[in-house]
Amino acid sequence: MSDNINPDHYKSHPSGVECIQITEHQNFLIGSAIKYLWRCDLKHDDGGLEDLNKALWYIQREINRRQGV
């Protein structure tokens, strides 16, 4: 049975650690970037590019926030 709330691509990391165990200790933007980096090779068949670009978007937002932009 598939879990739409906590799907396998968040629980199947080779480390055995779940993504939420890491992201819940971060702010929203950093946690979101980590989430997309975490699953970049697990969800899509595009070599991870979609998720890497999403992570980059969140990272840039965090950089802008810290720079006061």
Biopython code that builds the backbone (N, CA, C, O; Angstrom):
import numpy as np
from Bio.PDB.StructureBuilder import StructureBuilder

atoms = [
    (1, "MET", "N", (0.838, -1.178, 0.000)),
    (1, "MET", "CA", (0.000, 0.000, 0.000)),
    (1, "MET", "C", (0.886, 1.246, 0.000)),
    (1, "MET", "O", (1.850, 1.332, 0.761)),
    (2, "SER", "N", (0.553, 2.203, -0.853)),
    (2, "SER", "CA", (1.371, 3.415, -0.914)),
    (2, "SER", "C", (0.937, 4.392, 0.181)),
    (2, "SER", "O", (-0.232, 4.446, 0.564)),
    (3, "ASP", "N", (1.894, 5.148, 0.664)),
    (3, "ASP", "CA", (1.670, 6.123, 1.716)),
    (3, "ASP", "C", (1.823, 7.502, 1.105)),
    (3, "ASP", "O", (2.941, 7.927, 0.814)),
    (4, "ASN", "N", (0.717, 8.209, 0.905)),
    (4, "ASN", "CA", (0.768, 9.534, 0.277)),
    (4, "ASN", "C", (1.308, 10.606, 1.207)),
    (4, "ASN", "O", (1.741, 11.662, 0.744)),
    (5, "ILE", "N", (1.291, 10.357, 2.502)),
    (5, "ILE", "CA", (1.791, 11.335, 3.469)),
    (5, "ILE", "C", (3.307, 11.229, 3.626)),
    (5, "ILE", "O", (3.999, 12.247, 3.647)),
    (6, "ASN", "N", (3.821, 10.020, 3.734)),
    (6, "ASN", "CA", (5.262, 9.787, 3.896)),
    (6, "ASN", "C", (5.692, 8.707, 2.890)),
    (6, "ASN", "O", (5.935, 7.561, 3.267)),
    (7, "PRO", "N", (5.783, 9.089, 1.602)),
    (7, "PRO", "CA", (6.069, 8.105, 0.560)),
    (7, "PRO", "C", (7.472, 7.505, 0.655)),
    (7, "PRO", "O", (8.344, 8.024, 1.351)),
    (8, "ASP", "N", (7.660, 6.412, -0.056)),
    (8, "ASP", "CA", (8.914, 5.669, 0.014)),
    (8, "ASP", "C", (10.142, 6.507, -0.309)),
    (8, "ASP", "O", (11.208, 6.269, 0.260)),
    (9, "HIS", "N", (10.023, 7.489, -1.214)),
    (9, "HIS", "CA", (11.212, 8.264, -1.566)),
    (9, "HIS", "C", (11.696, 9.142, -0.414)),
    (9, "HIS", "O", (12.766, 9.742, -0.519)),
    (10, "TYR", "N", (10.946, 9.236, 0.673)),
    (10, "TYR", "CA", (11.435, 9.905, 1.880)),
    (10, "TYR", "C", (11.979, 8.910, 2.899)),
    (10, "TYR", "O", (12.663, 9.298, 3.846)),
    (11, "LYS", "N", (11.674, 7.622, 2.705)),
    (11, "LYS", "CA", (12.053, 6.612, 3.696)),
    (11, "LYS", "C", (13.080, 5.612, 3.174)),
    (11, "LYS", "O", (13.527, 4.750, 3.931)),
    (12, "SER", "N", (13.459, 5.701, 1.919)),
    (12, "SER", "CA", (14.294, 4.666, 1.324)),
    (12, "SER", "C", (15.751, 5.085, 1.128)),
    (12, "SER", "O", (16.453, 4.490, 0.311)),
    (13, "HIS", "N", (16.207, 6.079, 1.847)),
    (13, "HIS", "CA", (17.590, 6.526, 1.733)),
    (13, "HIS", "C", (18.530, 5.412, 2.191)),
    (13, "HIS", "O", (18.235, 4.734, 3.175)),
    (14, "PRO", "N", (19.648, 5.208, 1.504)),
    (14, "PRO", "CA", (20.579, 4.134, 1.877)),
    (14, "PRO", "C", (21.074, 4.210, 3.325)),
    (14, "PRO", "O", (21.493, 3.197, 3.885)),
    (15, "SER", "N", (21.032, 5.384, 3.929)),
    (15, "SER", "CA", (21.483, 5.532, 5.316)),
    (15, "SER", "C", (20.521, 4.899, 6.314)),
    (15, "SER", "O", (20.899, 4.607, 7.448)),
    (16, "GLY", "N", (19.269, 4.687, 5.888)),
    (16, "GLY", "CA", (18.255, 4.180, 6.794)),
    (16, "GLY", "C", (17.582, 5.278, 7.601)),
    (16, "GLY", "O", (16.652, 5.010, 8.362)),
    (17, "VAL", "N", (18.047, 6.515, 7.441)),
    (17, "VAL", "CA", (17.479, 7.660, 8.145)),
    (17, "VAL", "C", (16.339, 8.215, 7.304)),
    (17, "VAL", "O", (16.430, 8.253, 6.077)),
    (18, "GLU", "N", (15.262, 8.645, 7.963)),
    (18, "GLU", "CA", (14.170, 9.289, 7.244)),
    (18, "GLU", "C", (14.455, 10.777, 7.101)),
    (18, "GLU", "O", (15.022, 11.401, 7.998)),
    (19, "CYS", "N", (14.066, 11.322, 5.997)),
    (19, "CYS", "CA", (14.295, 12.734, 5.696)),
    (19, "CYS", "C", (13.779, 13.642, 6.814)),
    (19, "CYS", "O", (14.455, 14.600, 7.191)),
    (20, "ILE", "N", (12.607, 13.355, 7.338)),
    (20, "ILE", "CA", (12.011, 14.228, 8.352)),
    (20, "ILE", "C", (12.840, 14.286, 9.630)),
    (20, "ILE", "O", (12.780, 15.273, 10.362)),
    (21, "GLN", "N", (13.606, 13.244, 9.903)),
    (21, "GLN", "CA", (14.461, 13.250, 11.088)),
    (21, "GLN", "C", (15.526, 14.340, 11.003)),
    (21, "GLN", "O", (16.015, 14.816, 12.027)),
    (22, "ILE", "N", (15.875, 14.724, 9.808)),
    (22, "ILE", "CA", (16.858, 15.785, 9.585)),
    (22, "ILE", "C", (16.165, 17.137, 9.428)),
    (22, "ILE", "O", (16.549, 18.116, 10.066)),
    (23, "THR", "N", (15.139, 17.183, 8.571)),
    (23, "THR", "CA", (14.533, 18.471, 8.221)),
    (23, "THR", "C", (13.780, 19.116, 9.369)),
    (23, "THR", "O", (13.650, 20.340, 9.394)),
    (24, "GLU", "N", (13.279, 18.342, 10.319)),
    (24, "GLU", "CA", (12.508, 18.951, 11.407)),
    (24, "GLU", "C", (13.374, 19.798, 12.331)),
    (24, "GLU", "O", (12.854, 20.503, 13.196)),
    (25, "HIS", "N", (14.684, 19.735, 12.155)),
    (25, "HIS", "CA", (15.600, 20.537, 12.970)),
    (25, "HIS", "C", (16.105, 21.777, 12.230)),
    (25, "HIS", "O", (16.994, 22.477, 12.715)),
    (26, "GLN", "N", (15.532, 22.045, 11.053)),
    (26, "GLN", "CA", (15.967, 23.165, 10.217)),
    (26, "GLN", "C", (14.829, 24.163, 10.059)),
    (26, "GLN", "O", (13.678, 23.856, 10.372)),
    (27, "ASN", "N", (15.154, 25.366, 9.570)),
    (27, "ASN", "CA", (14.073, 26.280, 9.219)),
    (27, "ASN", "C", (13.401, 25.771, 7.944)),
    (27, "ASN", "O", (13.892, 24.832, 7.317)),
    (28, "PHE", "N", (12.298, 26.377, 7.565)),
    (28, "PHE", "CA", (11.507, 25.885, 6.440)),
    (28, "PHE", "C", (12.305, 25.825, 5.140)),
    (28, "PHE", "O", (12.269, 24.817, 4.435)),
    (29, "LEU", "N", (13.020, 26.896, 4.821)),
    (29, "LEU", "CA", (13.728, 26.954, 3.544)),
    (29, "LEU", "C", (14.858, 25.923, 3.472)),
    (29, "LEU", "O", (15.003, 25.228, 2.466)),
    (30, "ILE", "N", (15.645, 25.825, 4.523)),
    (30, "ILE", "CA", (16.734, 24.844, 4.546)),
    (30, "ILE", "C", (16.159, 23.431, 4.552)),
    (30, "ILE", "O", (16.655, 22.557, 3.841)),
    (31, "GLY", "N", (15.115, 23.201, 5.351)),
    (31, "GLY", "CA", (14.482, 21.885, 5.390)),
    (31, "GLY", "C", (13.922, 21.474, 4.046)),
    (31, "GLY", "O", (14.025, 20.312, 3.654)),
    (32, "SER", "N", (13.330, 22.422, 3.338)),
    (32, "SER", "CA", (12.782, 22.124, 2.010)),
    (32, "SER", "C", (13.894, 21.783, 1.025)),
    (32, "SER", "O", (13.758, 20.851, 0.232)),
    (33, "ALA", "N", (14.990, 22.530, 1.070)),
    (33, "ALA", "CA", (16.123, 22.233, 0.192)),
    (33, "ALA", "C", (16.661, 20.834, 0.476)),
    (33, "ALA", "O", (16.943, 20.071, -0.448)),
    (34, "ILE", "N", (16.801, 20.504, 1.752)),
    (34, "ILE", "CA", (17.289, 19.167, 2.119)),
    (34, "ILE", "C", (16.346, 18.098, 1.597)),
    (34, "ILE", "O", (16.794, 17.071, 1.087)),
    (35, "LYS", "N", (15.044, 18.327, 1.719)),
    (35, "LYS", "CA", (14.051, 17.357, 1.245)),
    (35, "LYS", "C", (14.259, 17.056, -0.238)),
    (35, "LYS", "O", (14.267, 15.893, -0.641)),
    (36, "TYR", "N", (14.426, 18.096, -1.045)),
    (36, "TYR", "CA", (14.600, 17.886, -2.479)),
    (36, "TYR", "C", (15.952, 17.255, -2.805)),
    (36, "TYR", "O", (16.041, 16.444, -3.727)),
    (37, "LEU", "N", (16.985, 17.603, -2.082)),
    (37, "LEU", "CA", (18.282, 16.957, -2.276)),
    (37, "LEU", "C", (18.209, 15.484, -1.887)),
    (37, "LEU", "O", (18.771, 14.623, -2.563)),
    (38, "TRP", "N", (17.512, 15.208, -0.795)),
    (38, "TRP", "CA", (17.370, 13.857, -0.261)),
    (38, "TRP", "C", (16.757, 12.914, -1.296)),
    (38, "TRP", "O", (17.199, 11.775, -1.448)),
    (39, "ARG", "N", (15.740, 13.398, -2.001)),
    (39, "ARG", "CA", (14.990, 12.517, -2.901)),
    (39, "ARG", "C", (15.400, 12.638, -4.365)),
    (39, "ARG", "O", (14.790, 12.003, -5.225)),
    (40, "CYS", "N", (16.418, 13.440, -4.665)),
    (40, "CYS", "CA", (16.711, 13.751, -6.075)),
    (40, "CYS", "C", (17.012, 12.523, -6.929)),
    (40, "CYS", "O", (16.750, 12.537, -8.132)),
    (41, "ASP", "N", (17.546, 11.487, -6.347)),
    (41, "ASP", "CA", (17.828, 10.275, -7.133)),
    (41, "ASP", "C", (16.807, 9.175, -6.896)),
    (41, "ASP", "O", (16.980, 8.060, -7.388)),
    (42, "LEU", "N", (15.747, 9.466, -6.154)),
    (42, "LEU", "CA", (14.799, 8.423, -5.772)),
    (42, "LEU", "C", (13.420, 8.569, -6.403)),
    (42, "LEU", "O", (12.675, 7.590, -6.449)),
    (43, "LYS", "N", (13.054, 9.739, -6.886)),
    (43, "LYS", "CA", (11.675, 9.963, -7.308)),
    (43, "LYS", "C", (11.488, 10.037, -8.824)),
    (43, "LYS", "O", (10.618, 9.358, -9.369)),
    (44, "HIS", "N", (12.275, 10.834, -9.496)),
    (44, "HIS", "CA", (12.064, 11.083, -10.928)),
    (44, "HIS", "C", (13.113, 10.361, -11.773)),
    (44, "HIS", "O", (14.160, 9.951, -11.273)),
    (45, "ASP", "N", (12.814, 10.218, -13.042)),
    (45, "ASP", "CA", (13.736, 9.568, -13.978)),
    (45, "ASP", "C", (14.494, 10.591, -14.825)),
    (45, "ASP", "O", (14.868, 10.298, -15.960)),
    (46, "ASP", "N", (14.721, 11.777, -14.283)),
    (46, "ASP", "CA", (15.404, 12.827, -15.040)),
    (46, "ASP", "C", (16.819, 13.069, -14.532)),
    (46, "ASP", "O", (17.395, 14.132, -14.763)),
    (47, "GLY", "N", (17.371, 12.084, -13.843)),
    (47, "GLY", "CA", (18.702, 12.245, -13.282)),
    (47, "GLY", "C", (18.726, 13.155, -12.073)),
    (47, "GLY", "O", (19.793, 13.618, -11.668)),
    (48, "GLY", "N", (17.565, 13.420, -11.487)),
    (48, "GLY", "CA", (17.481, 14.261, -10.309)),
    (48, "GLY", "C", (17.378, 15.746, -10.581)),
    (48, "GLY", "O", (17.329, 16.544, -9.645)),
    (49, "LEU", "N", (17.345, 16.131, -11.845)),
    (49, "LEU", "CA", (17.410, 17.556, -12.189)),
    (49, "LEU", "C", (16.243, 18.368, -11.650)),
    (49, "LEU", "O", (16.442, 19.485, -11.173)),
    (50, "GLU", "N", (15.039, 17.835, -11.715)),
    (50, "GLU", "CA", (13.886, 18.591, -11.213)),
    (50, "GLU", "C", (14.049, 18.900, -9.726)),
    (50, "GLU", "O", (13.858, 20.040, -9.301)),
    (51, "ASP", "N", (14.395, 17.906, -8.952)),
    (51, "ASP", "CA", (14.546, 18.121, -7.518)),
    (51, "ASP", "C", (15.769, 18.957, -7.189)),
    (51, "ASP", "O", (15.731, 19.734, -6.235)),
    (52, "LEU", "N", (16.851, 18.826, -7.943)),
    (52, "LEU", "CA", (18.025, 19.667, -7.720)),
    (52, "LEU", "C", (17.703, 21.137, -7.983)),
    (52, "LEU", "O", (18.152, 22.015, -7.247)),
    (53, "ASN", "N", (16.931, 21.401, -9.023)),
    (53, "ASN", "CA", (16.521, 22.784, -9.309)),
    (53, "ASN", "C", (15.595, 23.326, -8.234)),
    (53, "ASN", "O", (15.678, 24.505, -7.888)),
    (54, "LYS", "N", (14.713, 22.487, -7.698)),
    (54, "LYS", "CA", (13.846, 22.922, -6.609)),
    (54, "LYS", "C", (14.692, 23.238, -5.368)),
    (54, "LYS", "O", (14.463, 24.249, -4.705)),
    (55, "ALA", "N", (15.653, 22.389, -5.059)),
    (55, "ALA", "CA", (16.532, 22.634, -3.910)),
    (55, "ALA", "C", (17.283, 23.945, -4.099)),
    (55, "ALA", "O", (17.409, 24.734, -3.162)),
    (56, "LEU", "N", (17.776, 24.175, -5.294)),
    (56, "LEU", "CA", (18.493, 25.410, -5.594)),
    (56, "LEU", "C", (17.610, 26.632, -5.360)),
    (56, "LEU", "O", (18.075, 27.650, -4.848)),
    (57, "TRP", "N", (16.337, 26.530, -5.736)),
    (57, "TRP", "CA", (15.392, 27.634, -5.537)),
    (57, "TRP", "C", (15.269, 27.965, -4.049)),
    (57, "TRP", "O", (15.311, 29.135, -3.667)),
    (58, "TYR", "N", (15.118, 26.938, -3.209)),
    (58, "TYR", "CA", (15.006, 27.157, -1.765)),
    (58, "TYR", "C", (16.314, 27.681, -1.175)),
    (58, "TYR", "O", (16.298, 28.528, -0.282)),
    (59, "ILE", "N", (17.423, 27.190, -1.661)),
    (59, "ILE", "CA", (18.721, 27.676, -1.181)),
    (59, "ILE", "C", (18.894, 29.146, -1.531)),
    (59, "ILE", "O", (19.359, 29.926, -0.700)),
    (60, "GLN", "N", (18.532, 29.534, -2.735)),
    (60, "GLN", "CA", (18.647, 30.943, -3.128)),
    (60, "GLN", "C", (17.735, 31.815, -2.286)),
    (60, "GLN", "O", (18.119, 32.925, -1.917)),
    (61, "ARG", "N", (16.536, 31.339, -1.974)),
    (61, "ARG", "CA", (15.628, 32.092, -1.102)),
    (61, "ARG", "C", (16.256, 32.301, 0.279)),
    (61, "ARG", "O", (16.154, 33.384, 0.855)),
    (62, "GLU", "N", (16.900, 31.265, 0.801)),
    (62, "GLU", "CA", (17.539, 31.379, 2.114)),
    (62, "GLU", "C", (18.717, 32.350, 2.064)),
    (62, "GLU", "O", (18.914, 33.142, 2.986)),
    (63, "ILE", "N", (19.494, 32.285, 0.992)),
    (63, "ILE", "CA", (20.601, 33.232, 0.828)),
    (63, "ILE", "C", (20.056, 34.664, 0.780)),
    (63, "ILE", "O", (20.579, 35.555, 1.449)),
    (64, "ASN", "N", (19.015, 34.874, -0.006)),
    (64, "ASN", "CA", (18.405, 36.214, -0.107)),
    (64, "ASN", "C", (17.888, 36.675, 1.252)),
    (64, "ASN", "O", (18.064, 37.837, 1.617)),
    (65, "ARG", "N", (17.255, 35.779, 2.001)),
    (65, "ARG", "CA", (16.727, 36.123, 3.315)),
    (65, "ARG", "C", (17.856, 36.554, 4.253)),
    (65, "ARG", "O", (17.742, 37.542, 4.978)),
    (66, "ARG", "N", (18.922, 35.804, 4.218)),
    (66, "ARG", "CA", (20.056, 36.126, 5.106)),
    (66, "ARG", "C", (20.769, 37.406, 4.692)),
    (66, "ARG", "O", (21.352, 38.097, 5.527)),
    (67, "GLN", "N", (20.721, 37.719, 3.408)),
    (67, "GLN", "CA", (21.348, 38.955, 2.918)),
    (67, "GLN", "C", (20.394, 40.150, 3.010)),
    (67, "GLN", "O", (20.777, 41.285, 2.727)),
    (68, "GLY", "N", (19.162, 39.881, 3.405)),
    (68, "GLY", "CA", (18.175, 40.955, 3.518)),
    (68, "GLY", "C", (17.674, 41.462, 2.192)),
    (68, "GLY", "O", (17.260, 42.616, 2.077)),
    (69, "VAL", "N", (17.709, 40.603, 1.182)),
    (69, "VAL", "CA", (17.273, 40.994, -0.168)),
    (69, "VAL", "C", (15.774, 40.810, -0.305)),
    (69, "VAL", "O", (15.213, 41.083, -1.366)),
]
sb = StructureBuilder()
sb.init_structure("model")
sb.init_model(0)
sb.init_chain("A")
sb.init_seg("    ")
for serial, (resi, resn, name, xyz) in enumerate(atoms, 1):
    if name == "N":
        sb.init_residue(resn, " ", resi, " ")
    sb.init_atom(name, np.array(xyz, "f"), 0.0, 1.0, " ", f" {name:<3s}", serial, name[0])
structure = sb.get_structure()
